[in-house]
């Protein structure tokens, strides 16, 4: 279960494992590569506690030739259920140390070169966050956007659990991460294609199907809107939206690879926890609305595990 079942040497991807749900933890226990040469890209939201994150990545790293991780917002939460109370950049640095102990590649490591079928490509895990620039219609500033979101009750739980320390705000942290990452990508050989792995899409277009469009504010930044062109992207891998599908933007493939919550994946026609093949690429039929899931209802207007009410997620 979990493998594509296609021959040796695949670059596979998954995200939004959310293993705090027993059903999702069971999916991870069943995930296997198709061959000893397969790599796995994990585009964030593994879990909320360090112990769960360690368990999932250790399990996967023991099976795949290489595991590459990019953090999601849930890993960065300082969650009341987690005995690790680190905040902001210190929490992220701790997770990087956990990954390095497991042999998992992080955004702080050299970008590995995939030389299997469809390569060579540089595989670049990114940690960029968001800066509230995907504003709701009619809003001109972050403050207007947040006021509108609070008025609708659709507010991401990051506002309460994801701390930007030592940066003043999450958008300040985002801008610092974008500048640092942009310089690293620009230093790659000019003829080397890339696979970029980020929790959030690099362009706003995937958020256009959200049932709650104000949630887009927590889904990326306009600062990366041209990266798929600038950095020779063969595929842009992301999660967060819980709308697994393939889209094409300006000739570039965007792959949303999330598992999502059990109530979402139970509604989809295919088996849950299926790993998405990124390379070698063969076109697959993917429903535009996410395969019958609650398209566009990622973490908005929800109450999850009693964490919050009033649409905070």
PyMOL commands that set and color helices and strands:
alter all, ss='L'
color gray80, all
select helices_A, chain A and resi 22-30+50-61+73-76+88-102+142-152+158-161+170-186+204-209+213-218+222-224+227-230+262-265
alter helices_A, ss='H'
color red, helices_A
select strands_A, chain A and resi 11-14+39-42+66-69+112-114+121-125+193-197+233-238+245-249+252-256+276-279
alter strands_A, ss='S'
color yellow, strands_A
deselect
rebuild
show_as cartoon
